[in-house]
Amino acid sequence: MSVARITEIKASSTKSFDDAIREGVARAVKTLKNVKSAWIQNQDVLVDENGDIAEYRVQLKVTFILED
């Protein structure tokens, strides 16, 4: 039997939501062992003074399996 834990992380990118997701998962894998999945809980953008998108942000739930 295995036990999983879920942790919440936020990641951002100036390129795209996809890039923010990839950055977030890559960072989680560096710190956590046995990462199995991630899902996007929320997405938002930071808008600059000209009305352009300055940053894409994602809130991820990352699932990983705890070791015995």
Buried (B, 14 or more C-beta within 10 A) or exposed (E): EEEEEEBEBEBBBEEEBEBBBBBBBEBBBEEBEEBEEBEEEEEEEEEEEEEEEEBBBBBBBBBBBEEE
